[in-house]
């Protein structure tokens, strides 16, 4: 289709979907939006503060990202998160189009949907059961709505300050509206703010400001207050104030025009800043098509073009570029929008969560977005300066919830050993890590799902870790926290060693081995002996069933079983294998994790839905069996991921699932906190990754079978033109200055990798 024809179609349909043969055409915004993937299909910019999309209401069902495949529209709101579990967050600064006479506007209106929503990069389009078409586009701090009302009908736009995404899980995590301000000004624009609390990170009160404009003159614009007992009461002053959640406020704008455009800015600072944001990013007379084109151009240039391939396989291309898209929605770059302190440092939040992200995602962010990655690290250290601890998770400008260890330590260590310096103050960075490692965080507020110690930040089980070298059952998640604390301490060892702090390095290396204190060599399961188990100070090891030990906040193991957590300490993998009984026994044990029906479970002990399993398919590398890593990991990728609406095995978790898949496609796997990358097998005949300063990594493969499942085994590898025999490489080999990886693939294992095994620095 020619450009002129495309524009004619766009204008005729009044839809912001722009025809394009660019890389954005491979992105499927509805991939992973169903069956627990929780992807956000609305409009956003890379790491943008605004994520504008629909909020669907289906009683009893949590809409984590606002979207559900069924239910009614409760609004189209400016703020969402990407792929989260736990409980919904945001759904704030909302508009809802309605027809007819609305006598009680602030009474939790919903409207049905008509047909399937449509989405492409930068554009979202929905139709309500009342015949209203809603089109959305966004910039980093502002959004634009276009409403097409049925001809001859009065169209209304409801702005309900009390609108949030609810939770029905019964865990005390549902958000609450606490009050706010809403004002309509003589020129017709409106400003205000809302106060809210809670969500998955149990945040106390937080305030978001907004500023909105309509391009059409309304027949009327009215401000309301409402309670359940009084109903909606018009405020003749055009202003409404509330200091309590039972008093809802908002406005109703009514139009004769068939097409109405609304522009809205948001800010964490003030209404003045919100108005400035919309004026700067979507000024008056901006058409929605231009916002869509700008968004597509930004995604193309800043994200999607970082990885290119000559492949024509539509399924693989969709998985590649859709995954790249969804890993770039969070964290949020909120630089200049920090309401908590004044600093010249960058500010990032909406971190969900480093427990999910440290294994795969941050390592890939480092490669694809080095400038943003350095800013994120600086922001973490600045958060420690002003709030006392590095965040393991953060949203609405509040740390929480920490599921296991202080895993920002792992991320800082990973960056340090890979040479990230720039404007990072590494002396402060190390002191922030020491705070995590040495100072018990206050247990305030108390988390009713884990009341024993802080889930807000830091390491709540430090009293046992420091005094005993293990964690007793008086602390929830004792075993999974212990193996994570050991990995965190290994991170401190890495940075201390690099900074020349020899005494600290010795101390933290010793502590990195303390996970071994949870190893019960007499614990058996399915014919194998030796597992990490709970350990009591008085009675010693606690006998468990390793197969059924997976739990949640109040249990010894968090979201994975002893079978998985016994493999967690990759920094100490040689010792792990020895404790399991040696290479042959460890190999049989790892095979058992991928055997259908082992332990009487449905499926396998390996569970692709949760992050503690991410490393497991690749651990055959440490057993000298790279080919088996390739087989296992490729099978997981091909069976657990697809471009469909149910295309993710579990919650996206801010793109964690997608980055696992991306590494599988590239043919490498990162070992966080080390410079090591395990080599497996690439999907594509040719793949180019653009690196910093014009450098690039070229990955080629001959002898493959078009991204299939047969010819996946490495017959030969040349690294930077030289034969390579190890099953791993380092950051300096291909990423520091760029490089080439030339694979020859075939149907059968070749025994090509005969060199030394990946390092186990703590062994």
C-alpha positions in Angstrom: 0.0 0.0 0.0 1.4 3.4 -0.9 1.8 6.2 1.7 -1.0 8.3 0.2 -3.4 5.3 0.1 -2.5 4.4 3.7 -3.2 8.0 4.9 -6.6 8.0 3.1 -7.5 4.7 4.9 -6.4 6.2 8.2 -8.4 9.3 7.8 -11.4 7.5 6.5 -11.6 5.1 9.3 -10.5 7.7 11.9 -8.2 5.1 13.4 -4.7 5.7 14.6 -3.4 2.4 13.2 -0.7 3.3 10.8 0.2 0.9 8.0 3.9 -0.1 8.3 6.3 -2.7 7.0 8.6 -1.8 9.8 9.7 -4.0 12.7 6.7 -2.8 14.7 4.5 -4.9 12.4 5.9 -8.0 14.1 4.8 -6.9 17.6 1.6 -8.6 18.7 0.2 -6.5 21.6 -2.2 -9.2 22.7 0.5 -11.9 23.1 0.4 -13.1 26.8 -2.6 -11.1 27.8 -4.6 -14.2 28.8 -4.0 -17.3 31.0 -2.0 -15.4 33.6 0.5 -13.6 31.3 -0.9 -10.3 32.4 0.8 -8.3 29.5 -0.3 -4.7 29.1 -1.7 -4.2 25.5 -2.3 -0.5 25.7 -0.1 2.4 24.4 3.2 3.5 25.9 6.7 4.6 25.0 9.9 2.7 26.1 10.1 3.0 29.9 7.4 5.7 29.7 5.4 6.9 32.7 2.1 6.8 30.9 0.7 3.4 30.0 -2.8 4.3 28.6 -5.2 1.5 28.1 -8.6 -0.1 29.0 -9.7 -1.2 32.4 -12.0 -4.2 32.2 -14.3 -5.1 35.0 -15.3 -8.7 35.7 -16.4 -9.2 39.3 -14.1 -11.5 41.1 -11.3 -11.3 38.5 -8.2 -9.2 39.0 -7.2 -7.2 35.9 -3.5 -6.9 36.7 -2.7 -4.7 33.7 -6.2 -3.4 33.3 -7.0 -5.7 30.4 -9.2 -8.7 30.5 -10.5 -10.7 27.5 -14.0 -10.3 28.8 -16.0 -8.0 31.1 -17.1 -4.4 30.7 -15.1 -1.2 30.4 -14.9 0.7 33.7 -12.6 3.3 32.2 -9.6 4.0 30.0 -6.8 5.0 32.4 -3.4 6.6 32.1 -1.4 4.4 34.4 -0.8 0.6 34.4 2.0 -1.8 35.1 3.2 -4.6 32.8 2.8 -8.3 33.4 2.6 -8.2 37.2 1.2 -10.7 39.6 0.4 -10.2 43.3 -2.4 -7.6 42.8 -3.3 -4.9 40.4 -1.6 -1.5 40.6 -2.8 1.9 39.3 -5.7 2.2 36.9 -5.6 5.9 37.8 -6.5 9.1 35.8 -9.4 7.6 34.0 -12.0 8.6 31.4 -15.1 6.7 30.3 -17.3 7.5 27.3 -21.1 7.2 27.9 -24.2 8.1 26.0 -27.4 9.7 27.0 -28.6 11.4 30.1 -26.3 10.5 33.1 -28.1 11.4 36.3 -25.6 9.7 38.6 -22.2 10.0 37.0 -20.1 8.9 40.0 -21.8 5.5 40.6 -19.2 3.1 39.3 -20.4 3.1 35.7 -19.3 0.4 33.3 -20.2 -0.1 29.7 -20.1 -3.3 27.6 -17.6 -3.9 24.8 -18.6 -4.5 21.2 -16.3 -6.8 19.3 -12.6 -7.4 19.8 -10.2 -4.6 20.7 -7.5 -3.7 18.2 -3.9 -2.8 19.0 -0.6 -2.2 17.3 2.6 -0.4 18.5 1.5 3.1 19.6 -2.2 2.6 19.0 -5.2 1.1 20.7 -8.8 1.0 19.5 -11.9 -0.3 21.2 -15.7 0.0 20.6 -18.2 0.1 23.4 -21.6 -1.6 23.4 -23.1 1.9 23.1 -21.4 2.4 19.7 -18.6 4.7 20.9 -15.2 4.1 19.3 -12.3 4.9 21.6 -8.8 5.4 20.2 -5.7 5.9 22.3 -2.1 7.0 21.8 0.6 8.2 24.3 3.9 9.9 24.9 6.1 9.5 27.9 4.0 11.7 30.3 0.8 12.4 28.4 -2.0 10.6 26.5 -4.5 11.3 23.8 -8.0 9.9 23.4 -10.2 10.2 20.4 -13.9 9.4 20.8 -16.2 8.9 17.9 -19.8 9.1 19.2 -22.9 7.8 17.2 -24.2 10.6 14.9 -27.0 12.6 16.5 -26.4 11.4 20.0 -25.1 13.4 23.0 -21.7 12.0 24.0 -20.4 12.2 27.5 -16.9 11.7 28.9 -16.7 10.9 32.6 -13.6 11.7 34.6 -13.8 9.8 37.9 -11.0 10.6 40.3 -11.9 7.6 42.5 -11.3 5.0 39.7 -8.6 2.4 40.5 -8.0 -1.2 39.6 -9.5 -3.4 42.4 -8.3 -6.7 43.7 -10.5 -9.6 44.6 -7.8 -12.0 45.9 -8.6 -11.3 49.6 -4.9 -10.7 50.5 -5.4 -7.1 51.7 -3.7 -5.8 48.6 -6.7 -4.0 46.9 -6.0 -0.3 46.2 -8.1 2.4 47.8 -9.1 5.9 46.7 -8.5 8.3 49.6 -9.6 11.6 48.2 -8.4 14.4 45.9 -9.2 17.6 44.1 -11.0 18.2 40.8 -11.4 21.7 39.1 -12.9 22.8 35.8 -11.5 26.1 34.6 -13.3 28.8 32.6 -11.5 27.8 29.4 -12.9 24.3 29.8 -9.7 22.4 30.8 -9.6 20.5 34.0 -7.0 19.8 36.7 -6.7 17.8 39.8 -5.2 15.1 41.8 -6.1 11.8 43.4 -4.7 10.1 46.6 -4.6 6.3 46.7 -2.9 3.6 48.6 -1.9 -0.1 48.5 -1.6 -2.4 45.5 0.9 -5.3 45.3 3.7 -3.4 47.1 1.5 -2.4 50.1 2.2 1.3 49.5 0.9 4.0 51.8 -0.8 7.1 50.4 0.5 8.3 47.1 -0.7 11.2 45.0 -0.9 11.6 41.2 -1.7 14.9 39.4 -3.5 15.4 36.1 -4.4 18.0 33.6 -6.9 17.5 30.7 -8.1 19.3 27.7 -10.9 18.7 25.1 -10.6 20.0 21.6 -14.4 20.5 21.3 -16.5 22.9 23.3 -18.8 20.9 25.6 -22.6 21.5 25.8 -22.0 21.3 29.5 -19.2 20.5 32.0 -20.2 19.7 35.5 -18.2 18.8 38.7 -19.6 16.3 41.2 -19.3 14.9 44.6 -20.8 11.6 45.6 -21.3 9.2 48.4 -23.2 6.0 48.5 -25.9 7.6 50.6 -26.3 10.9 48.7 -25.5 9.9 45.2 -23.9 12.4 42.8 -24.3 16.1 43.7 -23.3 18.8 41.2 -20.9 21.3 42.6 -21.9 24.7 41.1 -18.5 26.2 41.8 -16.8 23.9 39.3 -14.6 22.6 42.0 -14.7 19.5 44.2 -12.5 18.5 47.1 -12.4 15.3 49.1 -10.3 14.2 52.0 -11.8 10.7 52.5 -12.4 7.7 50.3 -16.1 7.7 50.9 -16.5 11.0 49.1 -15.9 10.5 45.4 -15.2 13.4 43.0 -15.1 13.9 39.3 -16.6 15.6 36.3 -18.9 14.9 33.4 -18.3 16.6 30.0 -21.1 16.4 27.4 -20.7 17.0 23.7 -22.8 17.4 20.6 -19.7 16.8 18.3 -19.4 13.4 16.8 -15.6 13.3 17.2 -14.0 14.6 20.4 -10.3 14.5 21.2 -9.0 14.6 24.8 -5.4 15.3 25.8 -4.2 14.5 29.3 -0.9 14.9 31.1 0.1 13.4 34.4 2.7 14.2 37.0 3.9 13.0 40.4 4.8 16.6 41.3 1.9 19.0 40.7 -1.0 19.9 38.4 1.2 22.6 36.9 3.8 20.0 35.9 1.0 17.8 34.5 -0.2 20.7 32.4 3.3 21.4 31.2 3.8 17.8 30.3 0.8 17.7 28.0 1.6 21.1 26.5 5.2 19.9 25.8 4.4 16.5 24.5 0.9 16.7 22.9 0.2 20.4 22.3 -3.1 21.7 21.1 -4.1 20.7 17.5 -1.9 17.6 17.7 -3.6 14.8 15.7 -3.6 11.3 17.1 -2.1 9.8 14.0 1.1 11.9 14.5 1.4 10.6 18.1 1.1 7.1 16.8 3.7 7.6 14.1 6.1 9.2 16.7 5.6 6.2 19.0 6.2 3.7 16.2 9.4 5.6 15.2 10.6 5.7 18.8 10.0 2.0 19.4 11.7 1.2 16.0 14.8 3.3 16.6 15.3 2.9 20.3 14.3 -0.8 20.9 13.3 -3.0 18.0 16.2 -2.1 15.6 18.7 -3.1 18.3 18.2 -6.7 17.2 17.9 -7.6 13.5 17.8 -10.8 11.6 17.5 -12.1 8.0 14.9 -14.6 9.1 11.5 -14.7 7.3 9.9 -17.1 9.8 6.8 -15.2 10.9 6.3 -17.0 14.2 9.9 -16.5 15.3 9.9 -12.8 14.2 6.7 -12.2 16.2 8.2 -13.8 19.3 11.4 -11.9 18.9 10.0 -8.4 18.5 7.0 -8.9 20.7 9.4 -10.0 23.5 11.7 -7.0 22.9 8.6 -4.7 23.2 7.3 -6.1 26.4 10.6 -6.1 28.2 10.9 -2.3 27.6 7.7 -1.2 29.3 9.1 -1.2 32.8 10.9 0.0 34.9 9.5 3.5 34.5 11.9 6.4 33.7 10.6 9.0 36.1 13.6 11.3 36.0 12.3 14.8 36.8 9.1 13.3 38.4 10.4 12.3 41.8 8.1 13.6 44.5 10.1 12.2 47.4 13.5 14.0 47.2 15.5 16.5 45.1 18.5 15.1 43.3 20.5 15.5 40.2 20.6 11.7 39.7 18.2 9.8 37.4 15.1 8.3 39.0 13.5 5.0 37.9 10.7 3.2 39.6 7.9 0.6 38.9 10.4 -2.1 39.5 8.5 -5.4 39.6 10.7 -7.0 40.9 14.4 -7.6 41.0 13.5 -11.1 42.3 12.0 -11.7 38.9 14.5 -9.7 36.8 18.0 -10.4 38.1 18.5 -13.7 36.3 17.9 -12.6 32.7 16.3 -9.2 32.3 18.8 -6.8 33.7 21.7 -8.5 31.8 19.9 -8.0 28.6 18.9 -4.4 29.4 22.6 -3.8 30.0 23.4 -4.9 26.4 20.4 -3.3 24.6 20.0 -0.1 26.6 23.4 0.7 28.2 22.5 4.4 28.9 19.2 3.6 30.5 20.8 0.7 32.4 23.4 3.0 33.9 20.7 5.5 34.8 18.8 2.7 36.6 21.8 1.7 38.6 22.4 5.3 39.6 18.8 5.6 40.6 19.0 2.5 42.8 22.0 4.0 44.6 20.3 7.3 45.0 17.2 5.6 46.5 19.6 4.1 49.1 21.0 7.6 49.8 17.6 9.0 50.6 15.6 6.1 51.8 18.2 3.9 53.5 17.9 0.7 51.4 18.2 -0.4 47.8 14.8 -1.4 46.4 14.1 -5.0 45.5 10.7 -3.7 44.2 9.3 -0.3 44.0 6.1 1.3 42.8 4.2 4.6 43.5 7.6 5.8 44.9 7.7 3.2 47.7 9.9 0.2 48.2 8.2 -3.2 48.6 7.7 -6.2 48.4 10.9 -8.2 48.9 10.2 -11.8 48.2 13.6 -13.3 49.0 17.0 -11.7 49.1 18.2 -8.2 48.5 18.6 -8.8 44.8 19.5 -5.3 43.7 22.9 -6.5 45.1 23.1 -9.1 42.4 22.4 -6.5 39.7 25.0 -4.0 41.0 27.5 -6.8 41.2 26.7 -8.0 37.6 27.2 -4.4 36.3 30.4 -4.0 38.2 32.2 -7.1 37.0 31.2 -6.3 33.5 32.9 -2.9 33.7 30.0 -0.5 34.0 31.4 2.7 35.5 30.3 5.9 33.8 28.8 8.3 36.4 28.2 5.6 39.0 29.7 6.2 42.4 30.8 2.7 43.2 32.0 3.5 46.7 28.4 4.5 47.5 27.1 1.5 45.5 29.1 -0.8 47.7 28.0 0.9 50.9 24.4 0.4 49.7 25.0 -3.3 49.3 26.6 -3.4 52.8 23.5 -1.9 54.3 21.5 -4.8 52.8 24.1 -7.3 54.1 24.5 -6.0 57.6 21.6 -3.9 58.9 18.2 -5.5 59.7 15.4 -3.4 58.2 12.6 -2.3 60.5 9.6 -4.5 60.3 7.3 -1.6 59.5 4.7 -1.8 58.2 4.0 -5.4 59.2 3.1 -7.6 56.2 0.2 -9.9 57.4 1.2 -12.5 54.8 4.7 -12.6 56.3 4.6 -10.9 59.7 8.0 -12.2 61.0 10.2 -9.6 59.3 10.2 -6.7 56.8 9.1 -7.4 53.2 9.5 -3.7 52.4 13.3 -3.8 51.7 16.6 -5.3 52.8 17.0 -8.7 54.3 14.5 -9.3 57.1 16.0 -12.6 58.2 19.5 -11.1 58.8 19.5 -11.9 62.6 19.8 -15.6 61.9 21.9 -15.2 58.8 24.5 -13.1 60.7 24.5 -15.1 64.0 24.0 -18.7 62.8 25.0 -18.7 59.1 21.6 -20.2 58.3 17.9 -19.1 58.7 15.6 -20.9 61.2 11.9 -21.5 60.7 11.1 -18.5 62.9 11.4 -16.6 59.6 9.1 -17.3 56.7 10.7 -18.4 53.4 13.7 -19.5 55.4 15.3 -21.8 52.9 14.7 -19.8 49.7 15.8 -16.7 51.5 19.0 -18.4 52.6 20.1 -19.5 49.1 19.3 -16.0 47.9 21.2 -14.3 50.7 24.2 -16.4 49.8 24.0 -15.2 46.2 23.6 -11.6 47.4 26.8 -12.0 49.5 28.6 -13.4 46.5 27.7 -10.1 44.8 29.3 -8.2 47.7 32.4 -10.3 47.3 32.7 -9.5 43.6 32.4 -5.7 44.2 34.6 -5.7 47.3 37.3 -7.6 45.4 37.2 -5.2 42.6 37.4 -2.2 44.9 40.5 -3.7 46.6 38.7 -4.3 49.9 40.4 -7.6 50.7 39.0 -8.2 54.1 35.4 -7.6 53.0 36.0 -9.8 50.0 37.1 -12.7 52.2 34.2 -12.2 54.6 31.5 -12.1 51.9 33.0 -15.0 49.9 32.7 -17.1 53.1 29.1 -16.0 53.6 28.4 -16.8 50.0 28.9 -20.5 50.9 26.5 -20.4 53.8 23.7 -21.8 51.8 25.5 -25.2 52.4 24.4 -25.0 56.0 20.9 -25.9 54.8 22.1 -28.9 52.9 20.9 -32.1 54.5 22.8 -35.0 52.8 20.4 -37.5 54.4 17.3 -36.0 52.9 16.1 -38.2 50.1 13.6 -37.9 47.3 13.0 -40.1 44.2 16.1 -42.1 44.9 18.5 -39.1 45.3 20.1 -37.8 48.5 21.0 -34.3 49.5 18.6 -31.3 49.4 18.3 -27.8 50.9 15.9 -28.1 53.8 14.7 -26.0 56.8 17.0 -26.1 59.7 16.1 -25.4 63.3 18.7 -24.2 65.8 17.8 -26.7 68.4 16.5 -29.8 66.5 18.6 -29.5 63.4 17.4 -30.3 59.9 13.7 -30.6 59.3 12.6 -33.5 57.2 10.4 -32.5 54.2 9.0 -33.9 51.0 11.2 -32.0 48.4 8.7 -32.7 45.7 5.7 -31.0 47.4 7.7 -28.3 49.3 6.9 -25.4 47.0 5.1 -22.6 48.9 4.3 -18.9 49.2 4.9 -16.1 51.6 4.5 -18.0 54.8 6.3 -21.2 53.8 10.0 -22.4 53.8 10.2 -22.3 50.0 8.9 -19.4 47.9 7.3 -20.3 44.5 9.5 -23.3 43.8 10.4 -26.6 45.6 13.5 -27.9 47.2 14.2 -29.8 44.0 14.7 -26.4 42.3 16.3 -24.4 45.1 18.9 -27.1 45.6 20.3 -26.1 42.2 20.2 -22.3 42.9 23.7 -21.5 43.9 25.3 -21.2 40.4 28.2 -19.3 42.0 29.0 -22.5 43.9 28.0 -25.1 41.3 31.0 -27.3 41.4 30.4 -27.8 45.2 26.7 -28.4 44.6 27.5 -31.2 42.1 29.9 -32.8 44.5 27.4 -32.6 47.3 24.8 -34.3 45.1 27.1 -37.2 44.6 29.2 -36.2 41.6 28.7 -35.5 37.9 26.9 -38.7 36.9 24.4 -38.6 39.8 23.8 -34.9 39.3 23.1 -35.5 35.7 20.6 -38.2 36.5 19.0 -35.9 39.0 18.7 -33.0 36.6 17.2 -35.4 34.0 14.6 -36.3 36.6 13.5 -32.7 36.8 12.5 -32.9 33.1 10.9 -36.4 33.3 7.1 -36.4 32.9 5.4 -37.7 36.0 8.5 -37.8 38.2 7.4 -37.8 41.9 3.8 -38.3 40.8 3.4 -34.7 39.6 1.4 -33.8 36.6 3.9 -32.8 34.0 7.5 -32.3 35.2 9.2 -31.1 38.4 10.6 -28.3 36.2 8.0 -25.5 36.1 8.4 -22.9 33.4 6.0 -20.5 35.1 8.3 -19.3 37.9 11.7 -17.6 37.8 13.6 -19.9 40.2 13.5 -22.4 37.4 15.0 -20.1 34.8 18.6 -21.4 35.1 17.8 -25.1 35.4 17.7 -26.2 31.7 21.2 -24.7 31.2 22.9 -26.3 34.2 24.0 -29.3 32.1 26.8 -27.0 31.0 28.4 -27.5 34.4 28.1 -31.3 33.9 30.0 -31.2 30.5 26.8 -31.8 28.6 26.1 -28.7 26.6 24.0 -30.6 24.1 21.5 -31.5 26.8 21.2 -27.9 27.8 20.3 -27.1 24.2 17.7 -29.9 24.0 16.0 -29.0 27.3 16.0 -25.2 26.9 14.8 -25.4 23.3 12.0 -27.7 24.3 10.9 -25.4 27.0 11.0 -22.4 24.7 9.0 -24.1 21.9 6.4 -25.7 24.2 5.9 -22.9 26.7 5.9 -19.8 24.5 3.9 -18.8 21.4 2.6 -15.6 19.8 -0.9 -16.2 21.0 -3.0 -14.5 23.7 -2.0 -17.4 26.1 1.6 -17.4 24.8 3.5 -17.1 28.1 3.9 -19.9 30.6 3.3 -17.5 33.6 3.2 -13.9 34.6 5.4 -11.8 32.3 6.7 -10.1 35.5 7.8 -6.9 33.8 9.2 -8.8 30.9 11.1 -11.5 32.8 9.5 -14.3 30.9 10.2 -12.5 27.6 13.9 -12.0 28.3 14.3 -15.7 29.1 13.0 -16.4 25.6 15.2 -13.8 24.0 18.4 -15.3 25.4 17.2 -18.7 24.1 16.8 -17.1 20.6 20.2 -15.4 20.8 22.0 -18.6 21.8 23.6 -17.5 25.0 22.5 -17.5 28.7 23.8 -15.0 31.3 25.1 -16.0 34.8 24.3 -13.0 36.9 27.1 -11.6 39.1 29.7 -13.1 36.9 31.1 -12.3 33.4 30.1 -15.8 32.2 27.6 -16.5 29.4 26.7 -20.1 28.7 26.7 -21.0 25.0 23.7 -22.9 23.7 22.2 -22.7 20.2 20.8 -19.8 18.2 17.4 -19.8 16.5 18.3 -17.8 13.5 20.7 -18.2 10.6 21.8 -14.6 11.1 21.2 -12.2 14.1 22.8 -8.8 14.8 22.7 -7.1 18.2 23.6 -3.4 18.2 25.9 -2.6 21.1 27.2 0.6 22.6 29.2 3.1 20.5 28.4 1.5 17.2 29.8 -1.9 18.1 27.8 -5.1 17.4 27.6 -8.8 18.0 27.0 -10.9 14.9 25.6 -14.4 15.4 25.4 -16.7 12.4 24.4 -20.4 12.1 24.7 -22.8 9.2 23.2 -26.2 9.0 20.1 -25.3 10.9 16.6 -26.2 9.8 14.8 -22.9 9.7 14.3 -22.3 13.5 12.9 -25.8 14.0 13.7 -28.4 16.6 15.9 -30.9 14.7 19.2 -29.4 13.7 19.9 -27.5 16.9 23.2 -29.1 18.1 26.5 -27.3 17.8 28.9 -29.1 15.5 31.5 -26.3 15.5 31.8 -22.8 16.9 34.2 -20.0 15.8 34.4 -17.0 18.2 35.8 -13.9 16.6 37.2 -16.1 13.8 38.9 -18.6 16.0 37.8 -22.1 16.9 36.2 -22.1 20.4 36.0 -25.3 22.5 34.6 -24.1 25.8 30.8 -24.2 26.4 30.9 -20.7 27.8 32.4 -17.3 27.1 32.8 -14.0 28.9 31.6 -10.5 28.6 34.9 -9.4 27.2 34.8 -12.0 24.4 31.8 -10.6 22.5 30.1 -7.7 24.3 32.8 -5.3 25.5 34.0 -4.5 22.0 31.6 -6.5 19.9 32.4 -9.8 18.1 31.2 -12.7 16.0 29.8 -16.1 16.8 29.7 -18.5 13.9 27.8 -21.7 14.7 27.6 -24.8 12.6 24.6 -26.8 13.6 23.4 -30.4 13.0 20.9 -33.0 14.2 23.1 -34.8 16.7 25.4 -33.8 19.6 29.0 -33.6 18.4 31.1 -33.5 21.4 32.6 -30.2 20.1 32.8 -28.6 23.5 35.7 -30.3 25.2 37.3 -27.3 27.1 37.0 -26.3 30.7 33.6 -26.1 32.4 32.1 -22.8 33.4 33.6 -21.2 36.6 32.3 -21.8 40.1 34.0 -19.0 41.9 32.7 -19.8 45.4 33.7 -23.5 45.2 
